[in-house]
Amino acid sequence: MYPGGSEADISAIGFSWRDNYWCNLLNEHAINGQLNEARPVAVAAMSIICLSLVIFWIHFPRSVNTSSILKYIMQVSGVH
């Protein structure tokens, strides 16, 4: 869905795992100047990743054998 362009080749077609960055997918316009139709999908994917990490950092400290204060610190620092 990404129209194209990268720092290496402005006229490239599509997204390149080697030459593009995740932030290229989040921009309104692709590097080649076209409207980026992949943006809504990238924003949804970023939201899912963030939510997954929040859930991980809430539940992971519970499985670690350590003091309650360290568990709390892990949860707070992981979520923030």
N, CA, C and O atoms as CSV, one atom per row, in Angstrom:
chain,resi,resn,atom,element,x,y,z
A,1,MET,N,N,0.809,-1.195,0.000
A,1,MET,CA,C,0.000,0.000,0.000
A,1,MET,C,C,0.859,1.269,0.000
A,1,MET,O,O,0.391,2.330,-0.414
A,2,TYR,N,N,2.104,1.169,0.458
A,2,TYR,CA,C,2.985,2.345,0.475
A,2,TYR,C,C,3.338,2.701,-0.960
A,2,TYR,O,O,3.818,1.846,-1.705
A,3,PRO,N,N,3.109,3.949,-1.363
A,3,PRO,CA,C,3.329,4.335,-2.762
A,3,PRO,C,C,4.773,4.223,-3.226
A,3,PRO,O,O,5.033,3.834,-4.365
A,4,GLY,N,N,5.708,4.562,-2.355
A,4,GLY,CA,C,7.092,4.378,-2.760
A,4,GLY,C,C,8.013,5.505,-2.379
A,4,GLY,O,O,7.613,6.527,-1.821
A,5,GLY,N,N,9.244,5.276,-2.700
A,5,GLY,CA,C,10.286,6.230,-2.390
A,5,GLY,C,C,11.003,5.846,-1.108
A,5,GLY,O,O,10.405,5.319,-0.170
A,6,SER,N,N,12.289,6.120,-1.091
A,6,SER,CA,C,13.108,5.889,0.099
A,6,SER,C,C,14.275,6.854,0.058
A,6,SER,O,O,14.477,7.548,-0.938
A,7,GLU,N,N,15.040,6.902,1.130
A,7,GLU,CA,C,16.222,7.765,1.155
A,7,GLU,C,C,17.222,7.325,0.083
A,7,GLU,O,O,17.943,8.154,-0.473
A,8,ALA,N,N,17.265,6.033,-0.204
A,8,ALA,CA,C,18.211,5.504,-1.186
A,8,ALA,C,C,17.757,5.777,-2.618
A,8,ALA,O,O,18.587,6.022,-3.493
A,9,ASP,N,N,16.434,5.736,-2.866
A,9,ASP,CA,C,15.903,5.910,-4.220
A,9,ASP,C,C,14.505,6.527,-4.141
A,9,ASP,O,O,13.537,5.849,-3.796
A,10,ILE,N,N,14.412,7.803,-4.458
A,10,ILE,CA,C,13.135,8.519,-4.361
A,10,ILE,C,C,12.089,7.935,-5.308
A,10,ILE,O,O,10.894,8.001,-5.021
A,11,SER,N,N,12.516,7.376,-6.415
A,11,SER,CA,C,11.565,6.855,-7.414
A,11,SER,C,C,11.220,5.381,-7.214
A,11,SER,O,O,10.525,4.794,-8.042
A,12,ALA,N,N,11.694,4.780,-6.133
A,12,ALA,CA,C,11.397,3.357,-5.879
A,12,ALA,C,C,9.896,3.166,-5.704
A,12,ALA,O,O,9.195,4.064,-5.238
A,13,ILE,N,N,9.417,2.001,-6.078
A,13,ILE,CA,C,7.997,1.680,-5.974
A,13,ILE,C,C,7.782,0.793,-4.757
A,13,ILE,O,O,8.493,-0.195,-4.576
A,14,GLY,N,N,6.808,1.138,-3.925
A,14,GLY,CA,C,6.454,0.325,-2.773
A,14,GLY,C,C,7.401,0.505,-1.602
A,14,GLY,O,O,8.302,1.343,-1.623
A,15,PHE,N,N,7.171,-0.309,-0.577
A,15,PHE,CA,C,7.951,-0.268,0.660
A,15,PHE,C,C,9.085,-1.269,0.587
A,15,PHE,O,O,8.888,-2.413,0.177
A,16,SER,N,N,10.264,-0.844,0.980
A,16,SER,CA,C,11.434,-1.718,0.998
A,16,SER,C,C,11.852,-1.943,2.450
A,16,SER,O,O,12.108,-0.983,3.177
A,17,TRP,N,N,11.922,-3.197,2.872
A,17,TRP,CA,C,12.338,-3.504,4.239
A,17,TRP,C,C,13.785,-3.095,4.465
A,17,TRP,O,O,14.199,-2.890,5.606
A,18,ARG,N,N,14.553,-2.976,3.396
A,18,ARG,CA,C,15.956,-2.609,3.515
A,18,ARG,C,C,16.161,-1.090,3.510
A,18,ARG,O,O,17.028,-0.583,4.222
A,19,ASP,N,N,15.371,-0.361,2.713
A,19,ASP,CA,C,15.627,1.065,2.505
A,19,ASP,C,C,14.648,2.013,3.196
A,19,ASP,O,O,14.947,3.199,3.336
A,20,ASN,N,N,13.490,1.522,3.629
A,20,ASN,CA,C,12.509,2.377,4.293
A,20,ASN,C,C,12.528,2.149,5.794
A,20,ASN,O,O,13.069,1.157,6.284
A,21,TYR,N,N,11.926,3.084,6.512
A,21,TYR,CA,C,11.804,2.987,7.966
A,21,TYR,C,C,10.329,2.924,8.333
A,21,TYR,O,O,9.466,3.273,7.528
A,22,TRP,N,N,10.045,2.481,9.540
A,22,TRP,CA,C,8.668,2.394,10.025
A,22,TRP,C,C,8.003,3.772,9.962
A,22,TRP,O,O,6.829,3.884,9.608
A,23,CYS,N,N,8.751,4.809,10.303
A,23,CYS,CA,C,8.183,6.158,10.315
A,23,CYS,C,C,7.762,6.604,8.924
A,23,CYS,O,O,6.894,7.469,8.802
A,24,ASN,N,N,8.353,6.038,7.860
A,24,ASN,CA,C,7.906,6.361,6.509
A,24,ASN,C,C,6.461,5.945,6.302
A,24,ASN,O,O,5.719,6.614,5.583
A,25,LEU,N,N,6.055,4.851,6.922
A,25,LEU,CA,C,4.679,4.375,6.797
A,25,LEU,C,C,3.701,5.269,7.544
A,25,LEU,O,O,2.516,5.301,7.211
A,26,LEU,N,N,4.178,5.992,8.544
A,26,LEU,CA,C,3.310,6.838,9.362
A,26,LEU,C,C,3.156,8.259,8.807
A,26,LEU,O,O,2.311,9.015,9.287
A,27,ASN,N,N,3.946,8.627,7.822
A,27,ASN,CA,C,3.854,9.962,7.228
A,27,ASN,C,C,2.626,10.095,6.335
A,27,ASN,O,O,2.176,9.117,5.739
A,28,GLU,N,N,2.081,11.320,6.244
A,28,GLU,CA,C,0.923,11.559,5.374
A,28,GLU,C,C,1.267,11.373,3.909
A,28,GLU,O,O,0.459,10.867,3.129
A,29,HIS,N,N,2.464,11.782,3.544
A,29,HIS,CA,C,2.910,11.638,2.156
A,29,HIS,C,C,4.154,10.758,2.117
A,29,HIS,O,O,5.013,10.821,2.997
A,30,ALA,N,N,4.224,9.947,1.085
A,30,ALA,CA,C,5.390,9.084,0.906
A,30,ALA,C,C,6.584,9.941,0.493
A,30,ALA,O,O,6.423,11.119,0.174
A,31,ILE,N,N,7.748,9.369,0.497
A,31,ILE,CA,C,8.957,10.100,0.131
A,31,ILE,C,C,8.889,10.570,-1.318
A,31,ILE,O,O,9.478,11.595,-1.661
A,32,ASN,N,N,8.177,9.835,-2.175
A,32,ASN,CA,C,8.056,10.256,-3.561
A,32,ASN,C,C,7.006,11.353,-3.761
A,32,ASN,O,O,6.772,11.780,-4.892
A,33,GLY,N,N,6.369,11.817,-2.671
A,33,GLY,CA,C,5.427,12.924,-2.745
A,33,GLY,C,C,3.966,12.529,-2.871
A,33,GLY,O,O,3.090,13.383,-2.732
A,34,GLN,N,N,3.680,11.260,-3.129
A,34,GLN,CA,C,2.304,10.804,-3.263
A,34,GLN,C,C,1.647,10.651,-1.892
A,34,GLN,O,O,2.320,10.485,-0.875
A,35,LEU,N,N,0.316,10.713,-1.893
A,35,LEU,CA,C,-0.438,10.489,-0.663
A,35,LEU,C,C,-0.189,9.057,-0.188
A,35,LEU,O,O,-0.274,8.116,-0.976
A,36,ASN,N,N,0.116,8.897,1.089
A,36,ASN,CA,C,0.445,7.587,1.647
A,36,ASN,C,C,-0.833,6.873,2.084
A,36,ASN,O,O,-1.384,7.173,3.143
A,37,GLU,N,N,-1.296,5.939,1.279
A,37,GLU,CA,C,-2.508,5.183,1.596
A,37,GLU,C,C,-2.268,4.107,2.646
A,37,GLU,O,O,-3.223,3.520,3.156
A,38,ALA,N,N,-1.027,3.843,2.973
A,38,ALA,CA,C,-0.689,2.832,3.980
A,38,ALA,C,C,-0.752,3.405,5.399
A,38,ALA,O,O,-0.664,2.652,6.368
A,39,ARG,N,N,-0.900,4.702,5.531
A,39,ARG,CA,C,-0.869,5.347,6.845
A,39,ARG,C,C,-1.920,4.807,7.815
A,39,ARG,O,O,-1.566,4.499,8.953
A,40,PRO,N,N,-3.199,4.675,7.426
A,40,PRO,CA,C,-4.180,4.155,8.391
A,40,PRO,C,C,-3.827,2.753,8.914
A,40,PRO,O,O,-4.039,2.454,10.089
A,41,VAL,N,N,-3.300,1.919,8.053
A,41,VAL,CA,C,-2.896,0.569,8.465
A,41,VAL,C,C,-1.707,0.661,9.414
A,41,VAL,O,O,-1.652,-0.064,10.408
A,42,ALA,N,N,-0.753,1.543,9.118
A,42,ALA,CA,C,0.424,1.703,9.976
A,42,ALA,C,C,0.043,2.260,11.342
A,42,ALA,O,O,0.600,1.841,12.357
A,43,VAL,N,N,-0.899,3.199,11.381
A,43,VAL,CA,C,-1.352,3.756,12.657
A,43,VAL,C,C,-2.063,2.678,13.474
A,43,VAL,O,O,-1.860,2.584,14.684
A,44,ALA,N,N,-2.895,1.866,12.819
A,44,ALA,CA,C,-3.576,0.769,13.523
A,44,ALA,C,C,-2.556,-0.233,14.061
A,44,ALA,O,O,-2.680,-0.698,15.194
A,45,ALA,N,N,-1.552,-0.566,13.256
A,45,ALA,CA,C,-0.516,-1.511,13.694
A,45,ALA,C,C,0.285,-0.944,14.863
A,45,ALA,O,O,0.620,-1.672,15.797
A,46,MET,N,N,0.592,0.353,14.814
A,46,MET,CA,C,1.322,0.984,15.907
A,46,MET,C,C,0.493,0.971,17.188
A,46,MET,O,O,1.034,0.765,18.275
A,47,SER,N,N,-0.797,1.186,17.068
A,47,SER,CA,C,-1.690,1.140,18.230
A,47,SER,C,C,-1.711,-0.251,18.849
A,47,SER,O,O,-1.687,-0.392,20.071
A,48,ILE,N,N,-1.757,-1.279,18.005
A,48,ILE,CA,C,-1.756,-2.664,18.488
A,48,ILE,C,C,-0.437,-2.986,19.183
A,48,ILE,O,O,-0.430,-3.629,20.233
A,49,ILE,N,N,0.676,-2.544,18.605
A,49,ILE,CA,C,1.983,-2.780,19.221
A,49,ILE,C,C,2.057,-2.105,20.590
A,49,ILE,O,O,2.510,-2.711,21.562
A,50,CYS,N,N,1.612,-0.854,20.662
A,50,CYS,CA,C,1.656,-0.121,21.938
A,50,CYS,C,C,0.768,-0.777,22.992
A,50,CYS,O,O,1.174,-0.926,24.145
A,51,LEU,N,N,-0.426,-1.164,22.603
A,51,LEU,CA,C,-1.335,-1.826,23.541
A,51,LEU,C,C,-0.746,-3.153,24.017
A,51,LEU,O,O,-0.851,-3.496,25.194
A,52,SER,N,N,-0.132,-3.891,23.109
A,52,SER,CA,C,0.500,-5.165,23.474
A,52,SER,C,C,1.623,-4.961,24.481
A,52,SER,O,O,1.763,-5.738,25.426
A,53,LEU,N,N,2.420,-3.921,24.283
A,53,LEU,CA,C,3.511,-3.649,25.221
A,53,LEU,C,C,2.989,-3.220,26.586
A,53,LEU,O,O,3.564,-3.586,27.611
A,54,VAL,N,N,1.909,-2.452,26.609
A,54,VAL,CA,C,1.306,-2.067,27.885
A,54,VAL,C,C,0.840,-3.313,28.632
A,54,VAL,O,O,1.110,-3.468,29.823
A,55,ILE,N,N,0.145,-4.192,27.932
A,55,ILE,CA,C,-0.335,-5.423,28.553
A,55,ILE,C,C,0.834,-6.274,29.041
A,55,ILE,O,O,0.781,-6.829,30.139
A,56,PHE,N,N,1.886,-6.379,28.234
A,56,PHE,CA,C,3.073,-7.142,28.630
A,56,PHE,C,C,3.676,-6.590,29.918
A,56,PHE,O,O,3.965,-7.348,30.844
A,57,TRP,N,N,3.869,-5.253,29.979
A,57,TRP,CA,C,4.526,-4.663,31.144
A,57,TRP,C,C,3.630,-4.623,32.371
A,57,TRP,O,O,4.119,-4.379,33.474
A,58,ILE,N,N,2.360,-4.852,32.214
A,58,ILE,CA,C,1.486,-4.999,33.377
A,58,ILE,C,C,1.580,-6.422,33.927
A,58,ILE,O,O,1.616,-6.619,35.141
A,59,HIS,N,N,1.618,-7.414,33.030
A,59,HIS,CA,C,1.582,-8.818,33.462
A,59,HIS,C,C,2.957,-9.439,33.725
A,59,HIS,O,O,3.078,-10.294,34.601
A,60,PHE,N,N,3.980,-9.035,32.999
A,60,PHE,CA,C,5.306,-9.643,33.150
A,60,PHE,C,C,5.860,-9.532,34.574
A,60,PHE,O,O,6.329,-10.535,35.111
A,61,PRO,N,N,5.824,-8.361,35.202
A,61,PRO,CA,C,6.387,-8.283,36.567
A,61,PRO,C,C,5.724,-9.228,37.557
A,61,PRO,O,O,6.351,-9.620,38.541
A,62,ARG,N,N,4.492,-9.596,37.326
A,62,ARG,CA,C,3.817,-10.533,38.223
A,62,ARG,C,C,4.459,-11.913,38.198
A,62,ARG,O,O,4.380,-12.654,39.178
A,63,SER,N,N,5.102,-12.265,37.070
A,63,SER,CA,C,5.704,-13.587,36.944
A,63,SER,C,C,7.159,-13.634,37.417
A,63,SER,O,O,7.759,-14.706,37.478
A,64,VAL,N,N,7.716,-12.483,37.748
A,64,VAL,CA,C,9.095,-12.412,38.209
A,64,VAL,C,C,9.131,-12.588,39.725
A,64,VAL,O,O,8.318,-12.011,40.447
A,65,ASN,N,N,10.067,-13.380,40.187
A,65,ASN,CA,C,10.194,-13.635,41.618
A,65,ASN,C,C,11.065,-12.553,42.252
A,65,ASN,O,O,12.281,-12.706,42.358
A,66,THR,N,N,10.432,-11.465,42.669
A,66,THR,CA,C,11.136,-10.346,43.289
A,66,THR,C,C,10.187,-9.610,44.235
A,66,THR,O,O,9.028,-9.996,44.382
A,67,SER,N,N,10.674,-8.574,44.860
A,67,SER,CA,C,9.856,-7.848,45.838
A,67,SER,C,C,8.728,-7.074,45.152
A,67,SER,O,O,8.777,-6.798,43.953
A,68,SER,N,N,7.729,-6.738,45.938
A,68,SER,CA,C,6.562,-6.023,45.422
A,68,SER,C,C,6.932,-4.654,44.873
A,68,SER,O,O,6.379,-4.220,43.863
A,69,ILE,N,N,7.858,-3.975,45.528
A,69,ILE,CA,C,8.248,-2.637,45.071
A,69,ILE,C,C,8.950,-2.706,43.723
A,69,ILE,O,O,8.734,-1.845,42.871
A,70,LEU,N,N,9.789,-3.722,43.516
A,70,LEU,CA,C,10.457,-3.877,42.218
A,70,LEU,C,C,9.444,-4.238,41.123
A,70,LEU,O,O,9.566,-3.783,39.985
A,71,LYS,N,N,8.465,-5.042,41.468
A,71,LYS,CA,C,7.412,-5.360,40.503
A,71,LYS,C,C,6.661,-4.095,40.102
A,71,LYS,O,O,6.371,-3.879,38.925
A,72,TYR,N,N,6.354,-3.273,41.083
A,72,TYR,CA,C,5.651,-2.017,40.819
A,72,TYR,C,C,6.510,-1.090,39.945
A,72,TYR,O,O,6.001,-0.473,39.009
A,73,ILE,N,N,7.790,-0.995,40.244
A,73,ILE,CA,C,8.703,-0.157,39.454
A,73,ILE,C,C,8.766,-0.653,38.016
A,73,ILE,O,O,8.756,0.149,37.082
A,74,MET,N,N,8.831,-1.974,37.830
A,74,MET,CA,C,8.847,-2.524,36.474
A,74,MET,C,C,7.560,-2.183,35.727
A,74,MET,O,O,7.608,-1.804,34.557
A,75,GLN,N,N,6.422,-2.312,36.387
A,75,GLN,CA,C,5.155,-2.005,35.740
A,75,GLN,C,C,5.073,-0.542,35.353
A,75,GLN,O,O,4.706,-0.217,34.224
A,76,VAL,N,N,5.408,0.338,36.271
A,76,VAL,CA,C,5.293,1.768,36.011
A,76,VAL,C,C,6.288,2.212,34.940
A,76,VAL,O,O,5.917,2.938,34.018
A,77,SER,N,N,7.522,1.792,35.050
A,77,SER,CA,C,8.524,2.219,34.066
A,77,SER,C,C,8.303,1.575,32.699
A,77,SER,O,O,8.630,2.175,31.676
A,78,GLY,N,N,7.759,0.375,32.671
A,78,GLY,CA,C,7.478,-0.275,31.391
A,78,GLY,C,C,6.301,0.337,30.670
A,78,GLY,O,O,6.318,0.435,29.443
A,79,VAL,N,N,5.278,0.751,31.396
A,79,VAL,CA,C,4.084,1.321,30.788
A,79,VAL,C,C,4.297,2.776,30.400
A,79,VAL,O,O,3.777,3.232,29.382
A,80,HIS,N,N,5.055,3.502,31.206
A,80,HIS,CA,C,5.286,4.913,30.911
A,80,HIS,C,C,6.413,4.998,29.941
A,80,HIS,O,O,6.798,6.095,29.537
